[in-house]
Amino acid sequence: MRAIPVLVLVVAVVAGLNPPAAAAGPRVLRVAMARGLDSVNPFLATSLAGTEIGRLHYEYLTAYRPADFAPAPGLAEHWRTSQDGRTWTYTLRTGARWSDGRPITARDAEFTFTLMRDNEAARTANGNFVAGFESVRAVDERTLEITTRTPRATMLALDVPIVPAHVWSGVTDVRAFTNDSAPVVASGPFRLVEHRRNEFLRFTANEHFWRGRAKIDELVLLRYQTMEAAILGLRRGEVDLIGDGLAGPLTPAQHDTLRTEPGIIVQRSRAQRFYELAMNPGAASRSGRPLGDGHPALTDVRVRTAIATAMDGQLLLDRVLGGHGAAGAGYLPPVFAELHLPVRRAVDPVRANQILDEAGYRRDTAGQRHDPGGRPLSLRLYGRGDRYTDARNAEYVRTWLGELGISVQVQIMAGASLNDLVGAGRFDLAFSSWGVGPDPDHVLSIQTCGQRPAEDGTGGNTDTFFCDPEFDDLHTRQRAELDPAARAGIVRRMQQRWHDLAPAVPLYYPDSLEAYRGDRFRPFQLQPDPGGSITGQSGYWGYHSADPAPATPPNPAWPSWWLTAAATLLTTAALTWLLTRPRRNPAHHP
């Protein structure tokens, strides 16, 4: 009977060599976040990360199809318009609910649009969408009626997050409301349940999402200070996805390196954004009151044109982006071919110097140019530390402008600091980047006079403080033009006007370079499809489609042949010992 403990020991040792798999836990998609996050308040968020999070939380009246950006149902399942194109009637879907279980009604949409119309702060991010609204009315629980002062071509592209009236009606100060007290009441595919600033945001799947619950249980956005740290996290399995929308694009070298790593899949898609060198053409409030401290020479279109003529976007594309993108031309990226204007200045430093000479900006004996009043043409150039291209591009820009006799002081800083300085008009030159949606109205609106800040410097969503009555008139006309071809023609004229006045220079349109753990997740839904991106979409398709790969048995700590051999050896040894060990004489047993 003494043999039993020995055999039990053998079985335990063998079993311990190949421990059982851990119990299955929640299905979690972990996404790296290296971009700056300005706010999770949908009325204030203008950063790419803030907008991305807003789409996770809140559904819009209409959506954009993942295949081709065509308008598709959102909270509104169908719609109709009056013969004169001024009154739009949306029918909200039956059974849609907020994440707290309360029904989503037309009164929520009425509340949202009315708040934006009446509250300056609520118009910060997306105020252009309610410009020209004459009335908004919930006819009943499912019917929303919007009447505009003139026909509107943008009524199926209202990128406005519909918020729950039963929550937001209690908000007394929109600008101070952080909207991160968990759990956030949401209508989108996920809801925020935990937010630790500068660490992570954790979401759970919205059980009431009208398109159906996501396949994952949780979505966690993990904060990384650098892309290098995020890539290390991907390699170690700390995160599953590095996407352009939250982390920023990979560098070409990072993209190419990750391509060869087992278990990792890289994704490259055509650019839906532009990267520019913005200039301060004379920052001012909406009423024209000067703001900031921009160099006065930049109010001269000849100086801005000379600077633009010296910029070589193709060289930056080749040397900094490794060719992953397209050289800058018109304001809108070429992925939107029917709207893109392929206008580009010839790179000509000789001509740029000639423009400055003719305008009276003379060089001193050291080669430094001065304006006609004697002030040196010495400009500050700001860039973001969380955008790897800015520091490299700044050195090229400094060299090119140095050849014109313009000295440049480069400062790379945190994204939030740059946004604060540019928003206050306290800059000369700055690198900037904007995403472009399927409908151009919003990104064109940031160049209009009305998007400049209020008298106290708050509100607005301007790019460069550009203000031109002719551009504004064209913007109004394109919004009212219902014929797509005629509207595209007006949009191209707007781009030409912007190009001629040169408040900024589109340097290039960067491709979106992303990577994910293909050993953990099946391919994501792209937009557009094929050839699109996983994140940074005009929608939430990539996140909502996240589908964990089938679980695979864990690799044993030791190869299976070794386990078999070890088990055989131990069993043989135990039996041998049992058979050959000396036995006591029972007569001498106590």
C-alpha positions in Angstrom: 0.0 0.0 0.0 3.0 2.3 0.4 3.3 2.5 -3.4 0.3 4.7 -3.9 1.9 8.0 -2.7 4.8 7.5 -5.0 2.5 7.0 -8.1 0.4 10.0 -7.1 3.6 12.0 -6.9 4.6 10.8 -10.4 1.2 11.8 -11.9 1.3 15.2 -10.2 4.8 15.9 -11.5 3.9 15.0 -15.0 0.7 17.0 -14.9 2.6 19.9 -13.6 4.8 20.0 -16.7 1.7 20.8 -18.8 -0.6 23.0 -16.7 -4.2 23.4 -17.9 -5.2 26.5 -19.8 -6.5 29.5 -17.8 -10.2 30.1 -17.8 -11.5 32.4 -20.6 -11.9 36.0 -19.5 -13.6 39.0 -21.2 -12.8 39.6 -24.9 -10.8 42.8 -24.9 -9.3 44.9 -27.7 -6.4 47.0 -26.4 -5.5 50.0 -28.6 -2.5 52.3 -28.3 -3.2 56.0 -27.8 -0.3 58.3 -28.4 -2.2 61.3 -29.9 -3.1 64.2 -27.7 -6.7 64.1 -26.4 -8.4 67.5 -26.0 -11.8 66.4 -24.6 -14.4 63.6 -24.5 -17.1 66.3 -24.6 -18.5 65.9 -28.1 -19.2 69.6 -28.4 -15.6 70.6 -27.6 -13.5 67.8 -29.1 -11.7 68.9 -32.3 -8.6 66.6 -32.1 -8.6 63.4 -34.1 -8.5 61.4 -30.8 -11.4 63.3 -29.3 -13.5 62.9 -32.5 -12.7 59.2 -32.6 -13.9 58.7 -29.1 -17.0 60.7 -29.8 -17.9 58.3 -32.6 -17.6 55.4 -30.2 -20.1 57.1 -27.8 -22.7 58.7 -30.0 -24.5 57.8 -33.1 -25.4 60.4 -35.8 -28.7 60.8 -37.7 -26.9 59.3 -40.7 -23.7 57.4 -41.3 -21.3 56.7 -44.1 -21.1 53.3 -45.7 -17.8 51.6 -45.0 -17.5 50.5 -48.6 -17.6 53.9 -50.4 -18.6 56.7 -47.9 -22.2 56.8 -49.4 -24.9 58.1 -46.9 -26.4 55.3 -44.9 -29.0 55.1 -42.1 -27.9 55.9 -38.5 -30.4 56.8 -35.8 -32.6 57.9 -38.7 -33.7 54.9 -40.7 -35.1 56.9 -43.6 -35.7 60.6 -44.5 -37.4 62.8 -47.1 -37.0 66.4 -48.2 -39.5 69.0 -49.4 -39.6 70.1 -53.0 -37.7 73.3 -52.3 -35.0 71.4 -50.5 -35.4 73.4 -47.3 -37.3 71.1 -45.0 -35.9 67.7 -44.1 -37.9 65.1 -42.2 -36.0 62.2 -40.5 -37.8 59.1 -39.1 -35.9 57.7 -36.2 -35.7 53.9 -35.9 -38.0 52.0 -33.6 -36.5 50.4 -30.5 -33.2 52.3 -30.4 -32.1 52.8 -26.8 -29.4 54.6 -24.9 -27.0 52.5 -22.9 -29.0 53.1 -19.7 -32.0 51.5 -21.4 -34.0 54.7 -22.0 -35.5 55.1 -25.6 -33.7 57.4 -28.1 -36.3 59.8 -29.5 -36.5 62.7 -31.9 -36.6 64.9 -28.8 -32.9 64.0 -28.1 -32.0 65.2 -31.6 -34.1 68.3 -31.2 -32.3 69.0 -27.9 -28.9 68.5 -29.5 -29.3 70.8 -32.5 -31.1 73.4 -30.4 -28.3 73.4 -27.9 -25.8 74.0 -30.6 -27.8 76.7 -32.2 -28.2 78.6 -28.9 -25.0 77.9 -27.1 -21.7 79.3 -28.3 -19.6 76.7 -26.5 -21.7 73.8 -28.0 -20.8 75.1 -31.5 -17.1 74.8 -30.9 -16.4 71.5 -32.7 -19.3 71.2 -35.2 -21.0 74.6 -35.3 -21.0 74.8 -39.1 -23.6 72.0 -39.3 -26.3 74.2 -37.7 -25.4 77.4 -39.5 -28.5 78.3 -41.5 -31.0 76.3 -39.5 -34.3 78.1 -39.3 -36.1 75.6 -37.0 -35.7 72.2 -35.5 -38.8 70.4 -34.2 -39.6 67.0 -32.8 -43.0 66.3 -34.5 -43.4 63.2 -32.3 -41.2 60.6 -30.7 -39.9 59.3 -34.0 -40.1 62.3 -36.3 -37.6 65.1 -36.5 -38.1 68.1 -38.9 -35.4 70.5 -39.7 -36.0 73.6 -41.9 -33.1 75.6 -43.3 -33.1 79.2 -44.5 -31.8 78.0 -47.9 -31.4 74.6 -49.5 -28.6 72.5 -47.9 -26.5 69.9 -49.6 -25.1 68.7 -46.3 -28.3 67.3 -44.6 -27.1 63.7 -45.0 -23.7 64.6 -43.7 -24.6 66.2 -40.4 -21.6 64.9 -38.4 -23.2 65.9 -35.1 -23.2 63.4 -32.2 -26.8 63.2 -30.9 -26.6 63.4 -27.1 -29.2 62.2 -24.5 -31.4 65.1 -23.4 -32.1 63.5 -20.1 -28.4 63.9 -19.2 -27.3 67.0 -21.0 -30.4 69.1 -20.0 -28.8 69.2 -16.6 -25.5 70.6 -17.8 -25.3 74.3 -16.9 -21.8 75.0 -18.4 -21.0 73.1 -21.6 -17.5 74.4 -21.8 -16.7 73.1 -18.3 -18.4 69.7 -18.6 -15.9 66.9 -19.0 -18.4 64.2 -19.9 -16.2 61.4 -18.4 -18.1 60.6 -15.3 -18.5 56.9 -15.8 -20.5 55.3 -17.0 -21.3 57.7 -19.9 -24.7 57.3 -21.3 -24.1 56.4 -25.0 -25.9 55.4 -28.2 -22.8 54.2 -30.1 -21.2 50.8 -30.0 -19.3 51.4 -26.7 -19.7 53.4 -23.5 -16.9 54.9 -21.3 -16.8 53.2 -17.8 -13.4 54.3 -16.6 -11.0 57.2 -17.4 -7.7 57.7 -15.8 -6.1 60.8 -17.3 -2.9 60.1 -19.1 -3.2 56.4 -18.4 -6.2 54.8 -20.1 -9.8 54.9 -21.1 -11.9 51.8 -20.7 -15.1 51.1 -22.5 -17.6 48.3 -22.4 -19.8 47.1 -25.2 -23.2 48.9 -25.4 -25.7 46.1 -24.9 -28.4 48.3 -26.5 -26.5 49.4 -29.6 -29.0 49.3 -32.5 -26.7 47.6 -34.9 -26.0 44.8 -32.4 -23.6 44.3 -29.6 -19.9 44.3 -30.5 -18.1 41.0 -30.5 -15.7 42.2 -27.9 -16.6 42.9 -24.3 -14.2 45.7 -23.6 -12.2 48.3 -25.5 -9.2 49.8 -23.7 -7.3 52.8 -24.9 -3.8 52.7 -23.4 -1.9 55.9 -23.2 1.7 55.9 -24.5 4.0 58.9 -24.6 5.8 57.9 -27.7 5.1 55.7 -30.8 8.3 53.7 -29.9 6.7 52.7 -26.6 3.5 51.8 -28.3 5.3 49.5 -30.8 7.1 47.8 -27.9 3.7 47.3 -26.4 2.4 45.7 -29.6 5.4 43.4 -29.7 4.9 42.3 -26.1 1.2 41.8 -26.5 0.2 44.7 -24.2 -1.8 46.2 -27.0 -3.5 44.6 -30.0 -3.8 47.6 -32.4 -1.8 50.7 -33.3 -4.1 52.8 -35.4 -3.8 56.2 -37.1 -6.9 57.5 -35.3 -5.6 57.3 -31.8 -1.9 56.7 -32.0 -0.9 58.4 -35.2 0.7 56.8 -38.2 3.7 54.5 -38.0 6.8 55.7 -39.5 7.8 54.0 -42.8 10.7 52.3 -41.1 8.4 51.0 -38.2 5.8 49.9 -40.7 8.4 47.9 -42.8 10.0 46.4 -39.7 6.6 45.2 -38.2 5.7 43.7 -41.6 8.2 40.9 -41.0 7.3 40.1 -37.4 5.3 37.0 -36.7 1.7 37.5 -35.5 1.6 41.1 -36.6 -0.3 42.4 -39.7 0.4 45.9 -41.1 -2.2 48.0 -43.0 -1.5 50.8 -45.4 -4.3 53.0 -46.8 -4.6 56.2 -48.9 -4.6 59.5 -47.0 -7.9 61.1 -45.9 -6.1 64.0 -44.4 -3.7 66.8 -45.3 -0.5 68.0 -43.6 0.3 71.7 -43.9 2.5 74.5 -43.0 0.1 77.1 -41.5 0.9 80.8 -41.4 -0.6 83.5 -39.3 -2.1 85.9 -41.8 -3.3 88.3 -39.1 -5.1 86.5 -36.2 -8.3 88.3 -35.2 -11.6 87.7 -33.5 -14.9 87.2 -35.4 -15.5 90.9 -35.3 -12.0 91.7 -36.6 -10.3 92.6 -33.3 -6.6 91.7 -33.5 -5.4 88.7 -31.5 -2.1 87.2 -30.7 1.4 88.3 -31.7 2.0 87.0 -35.2 4.7 88.6 -37.3 3.1 91.5 -39.3 4.9 90.6 -42.5 2.7 87.5 -42.7 -0.3 89.6 -43.4 1.3 90.4 -46.7 0.2 87.8 -49.3 3.5 88.3 -51.2 5.5 87.1 -48.2 3.2 84.1 -47.8 3.5 83.3 -51.5 7.2 83.5 -51.4 7.3 81.1 -48.4 4.9 78.7 -50.3 7.1 78.9 -53.4 10.1 77.7 -51.4 8.4 74.6 -50.0 9.2 71.2 -51.5 6.4 68.8 -50.4 7.6 66.1 -52.7 11.0 66.1 -51.1 9.5 65.8 -47.7 7.2 63.0 -48.8 10.2 61.1 -50.2 12.7 61.7 -47.4 10.5 61.9 -44.3 7.6 59.6 -45.2 9.5 57.3 -47.5 7.0 57.9 -50.3 4.0 56.7 -48.2 1.5 59.3 -49.4 1.1 62.0 -52.1 2.7 65.4 -52.5 0.6 68.4 -51.5 -1.5 70.2 -54.0 -5.1 71.4 -53.4 -6.7 71.6 -50.0 -8.7 68.4 -50.2 -6.8 65.0 -50.6 -6.8 63.2 -53.9 -8.7 60.2 -52.3 -11.8 62.4 -52.9 -11.0 62.6 -56.6 -14.2 64.5 -57.7 -13.4 67.4 -55.2 -9.5 67.4 -55.3 -7.9 70.4 -57.1 -4.5 69.3 -58.5 -2.9 72.8 -58.2 0.7 73.0 -57.1 3.3 75.7 -57.1 6.6 75.0 -58.8 9.4 74.9 -56.2 11.5 77.9 -57.1 13.8 79.5 -54.5 15.0 82.0 -57.1 11.4 83.2 -57.8 10.7 83.3 -54.1 13.7 85.6 -53.5 12.5 87.7 -56.4 9.0 88.1 -54.9 10.5 89.3 -51.6 12.9 91.7 -53.4 10.1 93.3 -55.4 7.9 93.6 -52.3 10.6 95.7 -50.5 11.9 93.1 -48.0 15.6 93.8 -48.3 18.6 91.9 -47.0 21.2 93.4 -44.7 24.9 92.7 -45.0 24.5 89.4 -43.1 21.8 88.2 -45.5 18.9 88.7 -43.1 15.8 90.2 -44.6 13.8 93.0 -43.0 10.4 94.3 -43.7 9.9 97.9 -45.1 9.7 99.2 -41.5 13.1 97.6 -40.6 11.8 94.6 -38.5 13.8 91.4 -39.2 11.9 88.6 -40.9 12.5 86.2 -38.0 9.7 83.7 -37.6 8.8 81.1 -34.9 7.9 77.7 -36.2 6.0 75.4 -33.9 5.5 71.6 -34.1 4.1 68.8 -32.1 6.3 66.4 -30.1 3.8 63.5 -30.6 4.0 63.8 -34.4 7.3 62.3 -35.5 7.4 64.2 -38.8 7.3 67.7 -37.3 10.9 67.9 -36.0 12.4 66.5 -39.2 10.2 68.7 -41.5 11.1 71.8 -39.4 14.8 71.4 -40.3 14.0 71.4 -44.0 11.7 74.4 -43.6 14.4 76.3 -41.6 16.9 75.6 -44.4 14.6 76.6 -47.2 13.5 79.9 -45.5 17.2 80.6 -44.6 17.9 80.6 -48.3 15.3 83.4 -48.6 16.9 85.5 -45.8 14.2 84.5 -43.3 15.5 83.2 -40.0 13.4 80.5 -38.2 13.3 79.5 -34.5 11.9 76.0 -34.2 10.1 74.9 -31.1 8.6 71.4 -30.7 6.1 71.0 -27.9 3.2 69.1 -26.5 0.2 69.0 -28.8 -2.0 70.7 -26.2 0.5 73.6 -25.8 0.6 74.0 -29.6 -3.1 74.1 -29.9 -3.4 76.7 -27.1 -0.8 79.0 -28.8 -2.2 78.7 -32.3 -5.8 79.1 -31.0 -4.7 82.4 -29.4 -2.9 83.6 -32.5 0.4 83.5 -30.7 2.4 81.9 -33.6 4.0 82.7 -36.9 4.3 79.3 -38.5 3.0 75.9 -37.3 2.6 72.4 -38.7 -1.0 71.4 -38.8 -3.0 68.4 -40.0 -6.7 67.9 -40.6 -8.8 64.9 -41.4 -11.3 65.2 -44.3 -14.7 63.6 -44.3 -16.7 62.4 -47.3 -18.5 65.8 -47.4 -16.2 68.7 -47.6 -18.3 71.3 -45.8 -16.9 71.0 -42.4 -13.2 71.1 -43.3 -13.9 74.0 -45.7 -15.7 75.8 -42.9 -12.6 76.1 -40.7 -11.3 78.6 -43.3 -14.3 80.9 -43.0 -14.5 84.2 -41.1 -17.2 82.8 -38.8 -14.9 80.1 -37.4 -12.6 82.7 -35.8 -13.0 83.0 -32.0 -15.4 85.3 -30.1 -14.3 88.6 -28.6 -13.0 86.8 -25.5 -10.8 84.5 -27.6 -13.0 81.4 -26.9 -15.0 79.3 -29.3 -14.5 78.9 -33.0 -12.6 76.2 -34.8 -10.4 78.1 -37.2 -7.3 76.7 -38.9 -5.2 79.7 -39.6 -7.5 82.7 -38.8 -8.0 83.0 -42.6 -10.9 85.3 -43.4 -11.8 86.2 -47.0 -15.3 87.4 -48.1 -15.0 85.8 -51.5 -14.1 82.4 -50.0 -17.0 82.8 -47.5 -19.4 83.5 -50.3 -18.3 80.4 -52.2 -18.7 78.4 -49.1 -22.3 79.5 -48.7 -23.0 78.7 -52.4 -21.5 75.2 -52.3 -23.6 74.4 -49.2 -26.8 75.4 -51.1 -25.9 73.7 -54.4 -27.8 70.4 -54.7 -26.3 69.3 -58.0 -23.2 67.2 -57.1 -21.2 68.2 -60.2 -22.0 71.9 -59.9 -21.2 71.8 -56.2 -17.8 70.1 -56.9 -17.0 72.9 -59.3 -17.6 75.5 -56.5 -15.5 73.6 -54.1 -12.6 73.5 -56.5 -12.9 77.3 -56.9 -12.7 77.7 -53.1 -9.5 75.7 -53.2 -8.1 77.9 -55.9 -8.9 81.0 -53.9 -7.3 79.5 -50.8 -4.2 78.5 -52.8 -3.9 82.0 -54.3 -4.0 83.8 -50.9 -1.7 81.2 -49.3 -2.7 81.2 -45.6 -1.1 77.7 -45.5 0.8 75.3 -47.8 -0.4 71.7 -48.1 2.9 69.8 -47.9 1.6 66.3 -48.4 -1.2 63.8 -47.8 0.2 61.1 -45.6 -0.9 57.5 -45.9 -2.3 55.8 -42.9 0.1 53.2 -41.6 -1.3 50.8 -39.0 -0.6 47.5 -37.4 -2.4 44.9 -35.3 -2.0 41.5 -33.8 -3.3 39.1 -36.4 -2.8 36.2 -34.1 -5.4 37.7 -31.8 -7.9 39.4 -34.1 -9.4 38.7 -37.5 -9.2 41.4 -40.1 -11.1 44.6 -39.2 -13.7 46.4 -41.3 -12.0 49.0 -43.4 -13.3 52.3 -44.7 -13.2 52.6 -47.7 -13.2 48.9 -48.5 -11.0 47.8 -50.0 -7.9 49.9 -49.4 -9.0 51.9 -46.4 -8.0 52.3 -42.8 -9.0 50.6 -39.5 -9.1 53.7 -37.4 -9.6 57.4 -38.2 -12.7 56.5 -40.1 -15.8 58.5 -40.8 -17.5 56.0 -38.5 -16.8 53.3 -35.9 -16.7 50.3 -38.3 -13.2 49.2 -37.4 -13.8 49.0 -33.6 -17.3 47.6 -33.9 -16.1 44.8 -36.2 -13.3 43.7 -33.9 -13.5 39.9 -33.8 -11.1 37.9 -31.6 -9.4 35.1 -33.5 -10.3 31.6 -32.4 -8.6 30.7 -29.1 -5.6 28.3 -29.6 -4.4 25.9 -27.0 -1.5 27.5 -25.0 1.9 26.3 -26.0 3.2 23.9 -23.3 6.1 25.0 -21.3 8.1 22.1 -22.8 7.7 20.3 -26.1 5.2 17.4 -26.1 7.9 14.8 -27.0 9.9 15.9 -24.0 6.8 15.5 -21.8 6.1 12.0 -23.1 9.7 11.0 -22.5 9.8 12.5 -19.0 6.6 10.7 -18.1 7.9 7.4 -19.3 11.2 7.8 -17.5 9.6 8.8 -14.2 7.0 6.0 -14.4 9.7 3.4 -15.1 11.9 4.7 -12.3 9.0 4.5 -9.9 8.1 1.0 -10.8 11.7 -0.2 -10.7 12.0 1.3 -7.2 8.8 -0.4 -6.0 9.9 -3.8 -7.3 13.5 -3.7 -6.1 13.3 -1.8 -2.8 14.3 -3.9 0.3 11.3 -5.2 2.3 11.0 -5.4 6.0 10.6 -8.7 7.8 7.1 -8.6 9.3 8.4 -10.4 12.4 10.5 -7.3 13.2 7.7 -4.8 12.6 6.9 -3.0 15.7 
